[in-house]
Amino acid sequence: MTPRAILFDLDGTLIDQFQAIHRAFSLTMEKMGFPRPSFETVKKAVGGASISTMTKLIGPERADEAVNILRPIFEEEMLNGLVMLPGAKEILLELKKCGIKTAVLTNKYGPHAREVCQHLGLDEFLEFTLGANDTEWKKPNPKLTQFALDKIKSTAEDTIYIGDSPYDYQTAQNASMDYFLATTGTHSEEELSSLGDNIKIYPNLLSILPHLIA
């Protein structure tokens, strides 16, 4: 059955912003007296909101302080090295041609997520981009997903969620939505396979596209 709508994660699914993310987190941690983390350490910590990533990197005690320092640094760095992932524009274009609505549902800070989508020209295909601090909830809370479904005027049964991480899988599961996971972001096929039996994992967005259009 062809879905009425597709909700996409952003980082690691539609875009690669890890260069800027690593630099911003590194500068923040150095400013606070912590050692500079490796690229892979930061990449593995990403998936929740900034507070979740910081908690993984430095612990909970100073995570709030770190996020306040991080935000202006990230705003300076956020477009450096930013690219669309392969197939991102193509899949959004094909879905639009088929009359399937698309939107972004992410734990990235909402204003940053919208600026990124606008900068890359993704916003012309999207109904909206919904991120952290736009509501009181974060993924994988089903209240956030239902808010997005109401906004895009669809139901869980008629919508598919596409992401790259266990957070995205859990987001879909909690909302009783179908899903696809791409190994273009923070987790390998082996890591995603450990989430359960017969997990729907694909190497990229274009390999998912045939499963979305009847």
C-alpha positions in Angstrom: 0.0 0.0 0.0 1.3 3.4 -1.0 1.6 5.6 2.1 -0.1 9.0 2.4 2.9 10.6 4.2 6.5 10.0 5.1 8.2 11.4 8.1 12.0 11.6 7.9 14.7 11.9 10.5 17.3 14.5 9.6 20.9 13.9 10.7 22.3 10.7 9.1 19.1 10.2 7.1 18.7 13.2 4.8 21.8 15.2 5.7 25.4 14.8 6.8 26.3 17.5 9.3 28.7 15.5 11.4 31.7 17.6 10.6 30.1 20.7 12.1 28.6 18.7 14.9 32.0 17.3 15.9 33.7 20.7 15.7 31.0 22.4 17.8 30.9 19.7 20.5 34.7 19.6 20.6 35.1 23.4 21.0 32.4 23.3 23.7 34.1 20.5 25.7 37.5 22.1 25.4 36.1 25.4 26.6 34.8 23.6 29.7 38.1 21.8 30.3 37.2 18.4 28.9 39.5 16.6 26.5 38.7 16.9 22.8 36.5 13.9 21.7 37.2 12.0 18.5 35.0 12.3 15.5 33.7 8.7 16.0 33.0 9.3 19.7 30.7 12.3 18.9 29.1 10.6 16.0 28.2 7.6 18.1 26.7 9.8 20.8 24.4 11.7 18.4 20.8 10.5 18.1 18.9 12.2 20.8 18.7 16.0 21.4 21.8 17.9 22.3 21.3 17.4 26.0 21.3 13.6 25.5 24.5 13.8 23.4 26.2 16.0 25.9 25.2 13.7 28.8 26.8 10.7 27.0 30.0 12.7 26.4 30.5 14.5 29.7 27.9 13.1 32.1 24.7 14.7 33.5 26.2 17.1 36.0 27.2 19.9 33.6 25.2 18.8 30.5 22.8 21.8 30.7 25.6 24.2 31.0 27.3 22.6 28.0 24.3 22.9 25.8 24.0 26.6 26.6 27.6 27.0 25.5 27.2 24.7 22.5 24.3 26.5 20.8 26.0 29.7 19.7 29.1 27.8 18.8 27.1 25.4 16.6 25.3 28.3 15.0 28.7 29.6 13.8 29.7 26.1 12.5 26.5 24.6 11.4 26.8 25.1 7.6 30.5 24.1 7.4 30.8 20.7 5.6 27.1 20.3 5.4 25.9 18.1 2.6 22.8 16.2 1.5 23.1 12.5 1.8 23.0 10.6 -1.5 19.4 10.1 -2.7 17.9 12.7 -0.4 16.7 15.1 -3.0 15.8 12.3 -5.4 13.5 10.5 -2.9 11.8 13.8 -1.8 11.2 14.7 -5.5 9.8 11.4 -6.4 7.5 11.3 -3.4 6.3 14.8 -4.2 5.6 13.7 -7.8 3.5 10.9 -6.4 1.5 13.2 -4.2 2.9 11.7 -1.0 3.4 14.3 1.7 6.8 14.5 3.4 8.1 16.2 6.6 11.0 16.1 9.0 10.7 14.9 12.5 14.0 15.3 14.4 15.5 15.8 17.8 17.8 18.5 16.3 17.0 21.9 17.8 14.0 23.1 15.6 15.4 26.5 14.4 18.7 24.8 13.4 16.9 22.0 11.6 14.8 24.5 9.6 17.8 26.6 8.7 19.7 23.5 7.4 16.7 22.3 5.3 16.3 25.8 3.9 20.0 26.1 3.1 20.1 22.8 1.2 16.8 23.5 -0.6 15.0 20.6 1.1 12.3 22.7 2.5 10.6 23.1 -0.9 9.7 19.4 -0.7 8.6 19.4 2.9 5.3 20.2 4.6 7.3 21.2 7.7 10.4 20.5 9.8 9.6 19.7 13.5 12.5 19.6 16.0 13.5 19.8 19.6 12.0 22.7 21.6 9.1 23.1 19.1 7.0 21.1 21.5 7.4 19.8 25.0 8.3 16.3 23.7 11.2 14.6 22.0 11.6 11.4 20.0 10.7 8.6 20.7 7.7 10.0 22.7 4.5 9.0 20.8 2.9 12.3 21.7 5.4 14.1 19.5 4.8 11.6 16.6 1.1 12.1 17.0 1.6 15.8 16.9 3.5 15.5 13.6 0.8 13.1 12.2 -1.9 15.6 13.0 0.1 18.4 11.5 0.6 16.5 8.2 -3.0 15.3 8.3 -2.3 11.6 8.2 -2.5 8.6 10.5 0.0 6.1 11.8 -1.4 3.4 9.5 -0.9 5.6 6.5 2.5 7.0 7.4 6.0 5.6 7.3 9.0 6.8 9.4 12.5 6.7 7.8 15.6 7.1 10.0 19.0 5.7 10.7 19.2 4.9 14.4 17.6 3.0 17.3 15.8 6.2 18.3 14.1 6.2 14.9 13.1 2.6 15.2 11.7 3.2 18.7 9.9 6.3 17.4 8.1 4.2 14.8 7.4 1.3 17.2 6.0 3.6 19.9 3.6 5.1 17.4 2.7 1.8 15.7 4.1 3.1 12.4 5.8 1.2 9.7 9.5 2.2 9.2 12.7 1.8 7.2 16.2 2.3 8.5 19.2 3.4 6.4 22.8 2.7 7.3 23.8 6.2 6.3 24.2 7.7 9.7 25.3 6.7 13.2 24.7 3.0 13.2 25.9 0.0 11.2 23.7 -2.8 9.8 25.0 -5.1 12.5 24.0 -2.6 15.2 20.6 -2.0 13.8 20.0 -5.7 13.2 20.4 -6.2 17.0 17.1 -4.2 17.6 15.0 -7.3 16.8 14.0 -9.9 14.1 13.6 -8.9 10.5 14.5 -5.2 11.0 14.0 -3.3 7.8 17.5 -2.0 7.0 18.7 -0.6 3.7 22.1 0.9 2.6 20.7 4.2 1.4 17.5 6.2 0.6 17.3 5.2 -3.0 17.1 1.5 -2.1 14.1 2.3 0.1 12.2 4.3 -2.6 10.8 1.3 -4.5 9.1 0.1 -1.2 7.3 3.4 -0.9 5.8 3.8 -4.3 3.4 1.1 -5.6 
